[in-house]
């Protein structure tokens, strides 16, 4: 390990203490959901977006609002419905009959953190408007283009139970989300803690802001400096390549995979592994960082066949096999 990496690690350890304070503030209101909080912080460090899937009542919205408070970020929650229009999201031009002029009214997408609740309930036009904003980080209203706030992060939720009246996101659009998270039920111990915290009439704990937008930009620059060894890069490439050519890695699962992960998965896997290293207080990426984050980066990018579904094999089963089989440096 070079002296530069050792120096970077010392700097990263200091920054990690700051992120520990953010975790503690979120922990005042959020019981459990450690994985969700860690992945949201990783996406924030990578300047990217997250798709969250889970049944109602698992504190997804509360987690996001608490995160926004802890990092002094502006926050808007947008409830996606079948009658939502693109103008309701990004804004529109309002005609003033007295002056004969049009004035711009910005939509709720102009905030640091956007919670797109039940994104699959809105029609394709609205989904496309949101995903374009995620990609371009700017909005055009009439003849004027407006840059979105920095930081800008979209956290979209989906309910996996109710499918009536929904417009499923195409795979190409889902691929724009860096991570896809599955939120699960809390343990019995955690649920008892939730009961004690939320079931009383007493006022809930107040979340104190810990960092601001400038701190986030500095942390992102530090994340980009995290060292990735050539062998780790090769491991990341091999993992993604194995999803396309499993036979080259002595896996007889080609019939289970319809489409493997794209090069975007390779890029996001490397960036997410860097963020995971920073959250752990290290200036370098280890194979475990890659394995820890791989499922959330790949689960919406590896598409299984009908044959796999008939065998009750999910994309997660395939990805786990890749992680178990591909040689670790």
N, C-alpha and C positions, 0 to 999 in steps of 0.2 A: 504494500500500500504506500503510495507516495505521500510526501509531506503535505502536498496541496489537499489531498483527500482528508488527511488527519485534521488539518486546519478547518476544512469545510465541516467536518463532523462536529468539531467544537462549536462552530457557529450554529449548526443545525440543532445541537442539544439545547442551546439558549432559546431558539425559536420554538422548539418542541414544548418547552415549559409554558410558553404563551398559549399554545394550542391546548395544553392540559387545562389551563384556566378556562378556556372556551368549553371544553368537555364538562368541567365541573359546573359551570353556569347552566348548561343544558340539562345536566343531571339533577338540578333542583326541581325540574318539572317532569322530566322524562325518566321513567323507570325502565331499565333494560334497554332494548333496541340499540345496543352498543354497536352492532354491525351497521345498522342504518346510519347512525351518527358518524361513524368512521368513514363510510363511503360518501356521505354528503360533504364532509371536510375534504376528502380526496378530490372529489369533483370540483370543489371550490378552488383548491390549489392548482388544478389543471385547467381552470377557466372553461369548464364544460358543463354538460347537462345530464340529468338523471331521469330515468323512467322507473316509477315505483308501482309495484303490483301487490295488492293486498286487500283483504276484505275490509268492510267499514269497521270503525271503532278501534283501530290499532295505533292511534295517536300519530298518524302520518302528518296531518295538518298541524297539530300541536308541535311536533318536532321541527317542522320547517319554520313556523312562526317564532319558536324559541331560538332557533339558530339565527334568524334574522335579527332578533333583539340582541343576541350575544355579540354579533359582529357589526352592530350599528348600521344595518342595511335597510333600505326601504323595501317594503314587501306588499305585494298585491296577490290576492287569491281570486282566481277567475273560475267560476263554475261553468263548465262547458255543457251546453244543452243543444238539442237538435235545431232550435230556432236562432242560435247565435250566428251573427254575421261577421265577416272579417273586419268591418268598420267598428264593431263593438269591441274588438280586440286591440287593433292598432291605432284607431282614431279616424276622424273624418273631417271634411270641410263643411262648415256651417255658413249658410247664406244669410247675410244681413240685409233685409229689404230696404232699410233706411239709407244705407250707404252704397248698396249695390256691390259690396265686397264679400269675399269669402274669408272666413277666419278658420284657423286650424285648431281643432280640439283633439289633443292627444289622448290615446286610449290607455287602459290600465297596464299595457305591456311596458310602459316607461317606469320601471322600478328595478332595483338591484336583484331581487329574488322574486320570481313569478311561480306561483303554485297553480298549475293548470289541472284543476280537479276534474277527474273523469274525462280525460282528453278524447277517449273513443266515443263519447256521446255527441260530439260536434261533427257536422258534415265535413267532407274532404276539403272544401275551400278554406274553412277556418283552420283546419289542421295544417294545410299548406302555408297559410299566412304565418302561423306560429313557427313552423319549422324553417321557413325562409328567414324570419327574424333571428332564429337561433344560429343559422349559418352565416348570415351577412352581418349581424349585429348592427343593423340599421333598418329604418322604416321609411318608406316613401309615401307621403300623403299629398295628393295632387302633384304639383311640380316641385315640391320641396322634400329633401331627404334629411332625416334626423338620425343622428347617432344615438344608439341606446346607451343606457347608463353602464358604467364600469365600476365594480364588477356587475356582470349580467349572467344570471343562472336560471334556467328553467327546470323546475321539478314537476314532472307530469305524473299523474296517478291514473291507474286503471283498476277497475273492479273485476276480478276474474270470474265472479259468480253470475252476475246479470249480463246477458248478451243481447236481450231484446232491445231494439231501438238504439243499437250502437253501430258505429262505423269503424271497424277494425283498422288499425294503422298498417299500411303496407310495409313489408320488410325493408324496402329501400328507405322509408322514412324513419322506421324504428332504429335503423343503423346509425342515424345521426346522434342518437343518445350515447354518450360515452359508456354509461353503466345502466344495466337493468337490474333492479333490486326486487327481491321477493320478501315481503314483510310477513313474519309468522307470529303466531300467538305467543304471549309471554308464558313463562313457567308459573307454576302455582305460587312459588315464593314471591316472584315479581308481581303477580296479580294481587297478592295480599298487600304488598307495598303500595300498589296503585290504589287499592281500596282505601287504605289509611290516608293517602295523600289527597285523593279527589272526592271521597264520599262525605267529608266533613263540610260544615258550612263556613269554616274559617277561610280567611283570605289566602290565596295561593302565594307561594314564595315569589318574590320579584327577581327578575333576571337582570343582572348588571352588565352593561356593554363592556367588553374586554378589548376588542380590537376594532379598527375602522377600515375603510376602503384603502387607505394608503398602506396600512399594515398588510392587507391581503395582497396588494400588488407586490410588496417586498417579498412576502412569502412565496409568491409565484415565481419570482426571479430566482429565489433560493432553490425552489423545486427543480427548475430547469438546469441548475448547476450540479445536481446530484450525479455522482459518477456511476456509469454503467459499463461494466467490463465487457470485452468482446465476446467472451463465452456466454455471458448472460444474454447479450443481443442474439447470439446464435440459438440459444435455448428458446427465446421468444419467437423467433422466426420458425423454428422447428415445430413448436406447438401449433402455430397457425397453419403451417404447411401440412401438418398431420391431419388437420380437419378437411383438407382438400385431397390429400393423397395418403390415406391411412395405410394402404398396402406397402408403401415405402418404409413404414415403421413397424412392419410385421403385425398389423392389426387387420383382422378380417371383418371389418365393419363398413365396407364401402356401400353395401346395400342399405345401410341405415341413414346415410347422409345424402340429402338432396343437394344442398349447397354448403360449401365450407365458408370459413370466415374470410373477409376481404382484407386487403392491405391496411385499410383503416383500423382493423382490429389490432394489427401489429403495432401501429403507431400508438393507439390508445392503451394497449397493454404495457408498452414501455413507459408511457407517461404516468399511468396509474401506479405502476410499480415504484416509480420515483416518488410519487406522493405518499405511498405507503411507507417508504423508507424515511421520509421526512417526519411523518407522524410518529414513527418509532424512534426518532432522534438520531438517525444515521445519515451520513453523507454519501453512502454508497448503497446500491441495490444488491440484494441477495436473491438466490433462487426462490426462497420462501416468500419474498415479496411478490414475485410473479405468480406463484401458486395460490397465494392468499387472495389476490385480486382477480385471477383469471376467470373464475366462474361468472362473476358479475360483468366482465367485459365481453365474454363470449356467448353467454346463454341466449341472447337474441340475434346472434350472428351465425350460429350453426343451425341450419334448418334441416330437420329430419324428414325422412320419407314416410309415405303412408304405411309402408311395410314396417317401419320402426314403430309407428303408432299402434299397428296391429299387434306387435310384440310387446306393447306397453313400455317402449323405450323412449325417453324424452331427450331433448338436447342436453340436459344436465347429465344424464347417464353417459352420453357419448363424450362430453367434455371431461367427465371424471375419468373415463377410460384413457383419454389422451394424456391427462395429468399423471396417471399411474404408469403409463407405458413409455412416453417420451423420456429419453435419458436426461437426467439432471446433472449439470456441470458441478 
